[in-house]
Amino acid sequence: MKMASRKTTSLLNHLLLLGALTLLSSLVIVKGESPYKFYTWTVTYGIISPLGVPQQVILINGQFPGPKLEVVTNDNIILNLINKLDQPFLLTWNGIKQRKNSWQDGVLGTNCPIQPNSNFTYKFQTKDQIGTFNYFPSTAFHKAAGGFGAINVYARPGIPIPYPLPTADFTLLVGDWFKTNHKTLQQRLDSGGVLPFPDGMLINGQTQSTFSGDQGKTYMLRISNVGLSSTFNFRIQGHTMKVVEVEGSHVIQTDYDSLDIHVGQSLAVLVTLNQSPKDYYIVASTRFIRSKLSVMGLLRYSNSRVPASGDPPALPPGELVWSMRQARTFRWNLTANAARPNPQGSFHYGMISPTKTFVFSNSAPLINGKQRYAVNGVSYVKSETPLKLADHFGISGVFSTNAIQSVPSNSPPTVATSIVQTSHHDFLEIVFQNNEKSMQSWHLDGYDFWVVGFGSGQWTPTKRSLHNLVDALTRHTTQVYPESWTTILVSLDNQGMWNMRSAIWERQYSGQQFYLKVWNSVQSLANEYNPPDNLQLCGKAVGRHV
């Protein structure tokens, strides 16, 4: 009995030791894992009057604009989205790369929409990112009703930033706005029409916003163009703006009197309150459209007793030449780090030979008597089955992989649900050719890219001599000027199904988009995550086993 008792005691001690080691191991893992942040957002309609006329808008947790997501590099976001609208709904996270995880991108090519009176929990990480971003609805024409908000990703403690820490930062969500209900606008497009000119502009959902600070201190302004169609020029009376970050890239710090910000773009500036204490005008005015609209706010010194006076700052002279020259002044800060401590410039993109070149030309054809928008003559039509699901489950007949050619052709315009196939670790040269007289804005989900060149007229291989192969900044959205071209380079290091689209929402809705399939024949969790446990199934994917 004593011998058995000793064996039992020894066994118990051994098990307790193993249990303690297991617990310690799990504690180490938890301690080393990036933090989790949990949110519950409810999407509803509400009636407000942004331009003085009551209209239906989309609210998130009763807010217009929606709540700010203020997170840190590598945070894990667990966001339960409850849809109380009368239509299916999705949010997309503009500029968040969704590393190895296009399952969470929130666009109709990757996700089934959240049905009315149901919910979906997004699970994603701000992996290796810092910077100024935003979210907005990707379904129907909901973006015209609101549902947008800011995403501000801050650096981890101990990771240096290449400028003095500002006293505080302000978020400015600026964009054009329509008084017309979003469903009416959508019906207008569905019937083959075009949108009217916007009715006005808003800053943070209002026509009058005030930002207050102390004299002598420096503040960060995080500015995003969340509008549907219009470039704007932004300026502050009596103050310069030092650009320090553009969509996650730290840039060479340059002072500007005014800045052109195109649809879908974001940047951060530092403003020092170094003038006499009073109120100063903040102005955003449309550019490159016939309808000239402006919205004004105030920069108020906390010790101000004097209202803003004098003329608001005027638009800079000219449009295309001035704006293109300014765009070329944005340069990557090669010695600064971004989310990681290593310098941005340690990736020598200019020394890599592209594996493929694409020239994508936008157009505005009539197809079957309806106004459509196209890429290399192909206008995208949405599928009830998300392309990501069709690809994952091997469902045929959902998308086309050969509709869009690598260069424009003279073929008659057509419609297709288009995928452009590429390989994991390809290094692409992409030229956006704009032969129209309107400004274009192009966005790629899942990535940022080097914007290496702007030019007027037609791009040809000889224009490569104009490309900046040293310190072009990286960003997720680039402008393409009227009757001009823009060249980008992109390293395809993020496997998945990624939406490449016009950020001008009418054009996106009516066909100026496609999906970039980044594929690796070796299926591995090192390259791409498995489908989430809560994957929603719709269309031809209903009944499939995850």
Residue pairs with C-beta under 8 A, 6 or more apart in sequence:
33 76
34 74
34 75
34 76
34 125
35 72
35 75
35 76
36 75
36 76
36 78
37 71
37 75
37 76
37 77
37 78
38 78
38 79
38 80
39 67
39 69
39 77
39 78
39 79
39 80
40 79
40 80
40 82
41 60
41 61
41 66
41 67
41 79
41 80
41 81
41 82
42 60
42 61
42 82
42 84
43 58
43 59
43 60
43 81
43 82
43 83
43 84
43 85
43 89
43 147
44 58
44 59
44 62
44 84
44 85
45 56
45 57
45 58
45 59
45 84
45 85
46 56
46 57
46 58
46 59
46 62
46 64
47 54
47 55
47 56
47 57
48 54
48 55
48 57
48 64
48 205
49 55
50 57
50 64
50 177
50 200
50 202
50 205
50 206
50 207
51 177
51 179
51 199
51 200
51 202
51 207
52 207
53 179
55 179
55 181
56 145
56 181
56 182
57 64
57 145
57 146
58 64
58 85
58 137
58 142
58 145
58 146
58 147
58 182
59 66
59 146
59 147
60 66
60 67
60 147
60 149
61 67
63 149
64 146
64 205
65 146
65 148
65 149
65 150
65 173
65 204
65 205
65 226
66 135
66 146
66 147
66 148
66 149
67 149
68 149
68 150
68 151
68 152
68 171
69 77
69 135
69 149
69 150
69 151
69 152
70 152
70 154
71 77
71 126
71 151
71 152
71 153
71 154
72 126
72 153
72 154
72 155
72 156
73 126
73 127
73 128
73 129
73 130
73 153
73 154
73 155
73 156
73 159
73 339
74 125
74 126
74 127
74 128
74 156
74 339
75 125
75 126
76 123
76 124
76 125
77 122
77 123
77 124
77 125
77 126
78 121
78 122
78 123
79 121
79 122
79 123
80 119
80 120
80 121
80 122
81 89
81 91
81 114
81 119
81 120
81 121
81 122
82 118
82 119
83 89
83 114
83 115
83 116
83 117
83 118
83 119
83 120
84 116
84 117
85 116
85 142
86 116
87 116
87 139
87 140
87 142
88 113
88 114
88 115
88 116
88 139
88 140
89 113
89 114
89 116
89 137
89 139
89 142
89 147
90 106
90 107
90 108
90 111
90 113
90 114
90 137
90 138
90 139
91 106
91 122
91 135
91 136
91 137
91 138
91 147
92 105
92 106
92 107
92 135
92 136
92 137
92 138
92 445
93 104
93 105
93 106
93 122
93 124
93 133
93 135
93 151
94 133
94 134
94 135
94 136
94 151
94 264
94 443
94 476
94 477
95 131
95 133
95 134
95 151
95 247
95 248
95 266
95 448
95 476
95 477
96 124
96 126
96 129
96 133
96 151
97 127
97 128
97 129
97 446
97 447
97 448
97 494
98 104
98 105
98 124
98 445
98 446
98 494
98 496
99 125
99 127
99 128
99 494
100 494
100 495
100 496
100 525
100 527
100 528
100 529
101 124
101 125
101 496
101 528
101 529
102 110
102 388
102 445
102 446
102 496
102 497
102 498
102 528
103 110
103 111
103 388
103 496
103 529
103 531
103 532
103 535
104 111
104 122
104 123
104 124
104 532
105 111
105 445
105 446
105 496
105 497
105 498
105 499
106 122
106 138
107 138
107 445
107 499
108 138
108 139
108 382
108 383
108 386
109 383
109 386
109 387
109 388
109 497
109 499
109 515
110 386
110 387
110 388
110 496
110 497
110 499
111 120
111 386
111 388
111 536
112 386
112 389
112 536
112 537
112 538
112 539
112 541
113 139
113 538
114 120
114 536
120 534
120 536
121 534
123 532
126 153
128 338
128 339
128 340
129 153
129 248
129 338
129 339
130 153
130 154
130 155
130 245
130 248
130 338
130 339
131 153
131 245
131 246
131 247
131 248
131 249
131 266
131 268
131 338
132 150
132 151
132 152
132 153
132 222
132 223
132 224
132 245
132 247
132 248
132 266
132 267
132 268
133 150
133 151
133 152
133 153
133 224
133 247
133 248
133 266
134 148
134 149
134 150
134 151
134 173
134 224
134 226
134 266
135 148
135 149
135 151
136 143
136 147
136 148
136 149
136 226
137 143
137 145
137 147
137 148
140 182
140 183
140 186
141 182
141 183
141 185
141 186
141 189
141 505
141 509
142 182
143 182
143 228
143 505
144 178
144 180
144 182
144 185
144 186
144 228
144 505
145 181
145 182
146 205
148 173
148 226
149 173
150 171
150 173
150 222
150 224
152 169
152 171
152 222
153 248
155 161
155 339
156 339
159 337
159 339
159 340
159 341
160 337
160 341
161 250
162 244
162 250
162 253
162 333
162 335
162 336
162 337
163 242
163 244
163 253
163 270
164 218
166 218
166 219
166 220
166 270
167 213
167 214
167 217
167 218
167 219
168 213
168 219
168 220
169 219
169 220
169 221
169 222
169 268
170 211
170 219
170 220
170 221
170 222
171 204
171 222
171 224
172 203
172 204
172 209
172 211
172 221
172 222
172 223
172 224
172 297
173 202
173 203
173 204
173 205
173 224
173 226
174 201
174 202
174 203
174 223
174 224
174 225
174 226
174 227
174 232
174 234
174 261
174 284
174 295
175 201
175 202
175 225
175 226
175 227
175 228
175 230
175 232
175 263
176 198
176 200
176 201
176 227
176 228
176 229
176 230
176 232
176 286
176 293
177 198
177 199
177 200
177 201
177 202
177 227
178 185
178 195
178 196
178 198
178 199
178 228
179 199
179 200
180 196
180 199
185 195
186 509
188 194
188 195
189 195
189 371
189 506
189 509
189 510
191 370
192 366
192 369
192 370
192 371
193 371
194 371
194 506
195 228
195 229
195 506
197 289
197 290
197 291
198 227
198 228
198 229
198 230
198 286
198 291
198 293
200 207
200 293
200 295
201 207
201 227
201 230
201 232
201 284
201 285
201 286
201 293
201 294
201 295
202 295
203 209
203 282
203 284
203 295
203 297
207 295
207 296
208 296
208 297
208 298
209 282
209 297
209 298
210 297
210 298
210 300
211 219
211 221
211 282
211 297
211 298
211 299
211 300
212 300
212 301
212 302
213 219
213 273
213 299
213 300
213 301
213 302
214 273
214 301
214 302
214 303
215 273
215 274
215 277
215 301
215 302
215 303
216 272
216 273
216 274
217 272
217 273
218 270
218 271
218 272
218 273
219 270
219 271
219 272
219 273
220 244
220 268
220 269
220 270
220 271
221 241
221 268
221 269
221 270
221 271
222 266
222 267
222 268
223 234
223 259
223 261
223 266
223 267
223 268
223 269
224 261
224 265
224 266
225 231
225 232
225 261
225 262
225 263
225 264
225 265
225 266
227 263
228 263
228 504
228 505
228 506
229 263
229 289
229 504
229 505
229 506
230 263
230 286
230 287
230 288
230 289
230 293
231 260
231 261
231 262
231 263
231 286
231 287
231 288
231 289
231 323
231 439
231 441
231 479
232 260
232 261
232 284
232 285
232 286
232 287
233 258
233 259
233 260
233 261
233 284
233 285
233 287
233 315
233 316
234 241
234 258
234 259
234 261
234 282
234 283
234 284
235 257
235 258
235 259
235 282
235 283
235 313
236 271
236 280
236 281
236 282
236 283
236 299
236 313
237 280
237 281
237 282
237 283
237 299
237 308
237 310
237 312
237 313
238 275
238 280
239 271
239 272
239 273
239 274
239 275
239 280
239 299
240 255
240 256
240 257
240 271
241 255
241 256
241 257
241 259
241 269
241 270
241 271
242 253
242 254
242 255
242 256
242 269
242 270
242 271
243 251
243 253
243 254
243 256
243 259
243 267
243 268
243 269
243 330
244 250
244 251
244 253
244 268
244 269
244 270
245 251
245 267
245 268
246 265
246 266
246 267
246 268
246 330
246 473
246 475
247 265
247 266
247 267
247 448
247 474
247 475
247 476
247 477
248 338
248 339
248 448
248 474
248 475
248 476
249 332
249 333
249 338
249 344
249 448
249 473
249 474
249 475
250 332
250 333
250 336
250 337
250 338
250 344
251 330
251 331
251 332
251 333
251 473
252 330
252 331
252 332
252 333
252 471
253 333
254 329
256 269
256 326
257 313
257 316
258 313
258 315
258 316
259 267
259 269
259 326
260 287
260 323
260 326
260 327
261 267
262 439
262 441
262 477
262 478
262 479
262 503
263 441
263 477
263 503
263 504
263 505
264 441
264 443
264 477
264 503
265 441
265 475
265 477
265 479
265 503
271 299
273 299
273 301
275 301
277 301
277 302
277 303
277 304
277 305
277 306
278 301
278 304
278 305
278 306
278 307
278 308
278 309
279 298
279 299
279 300
279 301
279 304
279 306
279 307
279 308
280 298
280 299
280 300
280 308
281 296
281 297
281 298
281 299
281 308
281 312
281 313
282 296
282 297
282 298
282 299
283 294
283 295
283 296
283 297
283 312
283 313
284 294
284 295
285 292
285 293
285 294
285 315
286 292
286 293
286 294
287 315
287 319
287 323
287 439
288 319
288 320
288 438
288 439
288 482
289 438
289 439
294 312
296 312
298 308
316 322
320 456
320 481
320 482
320 484
323 481
324 454
324 456
324 481
324 484
327 451
327 454
327 479
328 454
328 468
330 473
331 468
331 471
331 472
331 473
332 344
332 345
332 471
332 472
332 473
332 474
333 344
333 345
334 343
334 344
334 345
334 471
335 343
335 345
336 343
336 344
337 343
337 344
338 344
344 474
345 471
349 450
349 469
349 472
349 489
349 491
350 452
350 468
350 469
350 470
351 469
352 427
352 489
352 491
353 427
354 427
354 428
354 429
354 489
355 423
355 426
355 427
355 428
356 406
356 422
356 426
356 428
356 429
357 406
357 428
357 429
357 430
357 431
358 406
358 407
358 420
358 428
358 429
358 430
358 431
359 376
359 406
359 407
359 408
359 430
359 431
359 433
359 459
360 375
360 376
360 404
360 408
360 430
360 431
360 432
360 433
361 375
361 376
361 408
361 432
361 433
361 434
361 435
362 373
362 374
362 375
362 432
362 433
362 434
362 435
362 436
362 440
362 480
362 502
362 507
362 512
363 373
363 374
363 377
363 413
363 435
363 436
364 371
364 372
364 373
364 374
364 436
364 507
365 372
365 373
365 374
365 377
365 379
365 413
366 372
367 379
367 413
367 414
367 415
371 510
372 379
372 413
372 415
372 510
372 511
373 379
373 502
373 506
373 507
373 508
373 510
373 511
373 512
374 413
374 511
374 512
375 404
375 418
375 511
375 512
375 513
375 514
376 404
376 405
376 407
376 408
376 409
377 408
377 409
377 411
377 412
377 413
377 414
378 403
378 404
378 413
378 414
378 415
378 416
378 418
378 514
379 413
379 414
379 415
379 416
379 510
379 511
379 512
380 415
380 416
380 417
380 418
380 511
380 512
380 513
380 514
381 415
381 416
381 417
381 511
382 417
383 390
383 398
383 399
383 417
383 539
384 538
384 539
384 540
385 395
385 398
385 538
385 539
385 540
385 541
386 538
386 539
386 541
387 398
387 399
387 417
387 419
387 497
387 515
387 517
388 496
388 497
389 395
389 537
389 538
389 539
389 541
389 544
390 396
390 398
390 399
390 539
390 540
390 541
391 399
391 497
391 517
392 531
393 541
393 544
395 540
395 541
397 540
398 417
398 539
398 540
399 417
399 418
399 419
399 515
400 416
400 417
400 418
400 419
401 419
401 420
401 421
401 517
403 414
403 416
403 418
404 416
404 418
404 420
404 514
408 433
415 511
418 514
418 515
419 497
419 514
419 515
419 516
419 517
420 500
420 514
420 515
420 516
420 517
421 517
421 519
422 428
422 492
422 516
422 517
422 518
422 519
423 492
423 518
423 519
423 520
424 492
424 493
424 495
424 518
424 519
424 520
424 527
425 491
425 492
425 493
425 520
426 492
426 518
427 489
427 490
427 491
427 492
428 489
428 490
428 492
429 487
429 488
429 489
430 449
430 487
430 488
430 489
430 490
431 459
431 485
431 486
431 487
432 440
432 442
432 478
432 480
432 485
432 486
432 487
432 488
433 458
433 459
433 480
433 485
434 440
434 480
434 481
434 482
434 483
434 484
434 485
434 486
435 458
435 483
436 482
436 483
437 482
437 483
438 482
439 479
439 480
439 481
439 482
439 504
440 479
440 480
440 481
440 502
440 504
440 507
441 477
441 478
441 479
441 480
441 502
441 503
441 504
442 477
442 478
442 480
442 486
442 500
442 501
442 502
442 503
443 476
443 477
443 499
443 500
443 501
443 502
443 503
444 476
444 490
444 498
444 499
444 500
444 516
445 476
445 498
445 499
445 500
446 494
446 496
446 498
446 518
447 476
447 490
447 492
447 494
447 498
448 474
448 475
448 476
449 474
449 475
449 476
449 478
449 488
449 489
449 490
450 472
450 473
450 474
450 488
450 489
450 490
451 472
451 473
451 474
451 475
451 478
451 486
451 487
451 488
452 467
452 468
452 469
452 472
452 487
452 488
452 489
453 463
453 464
453 466
453 467
453 468
453 485
453 486
453 487
454 481
454 484
454 485
454 486
455 463
455 466
455 484
455 485
456 481
456 483
456 484
456 485
457 483
457 484
457 485
458 485
459 485
459 487
463 485
463 487
464 487
467 487
472 489
477 503
478 486
478 488
479 486
480 486
492 518
494 518
495 518
495 519
495 520
495 527
495 528
496 518
496 528
497 515
497 516
497 517
497 518
498 515
498 516
498 517
498 518
499 513
499 514
499 515
499 516
500 513
500 514
500 515
500 516
501 508
501 512
501 513
501 514
502 508
502 512
502 513
504 512
520 527
520 528
531 546
533 546
535 546
537 543
537 544
537 546
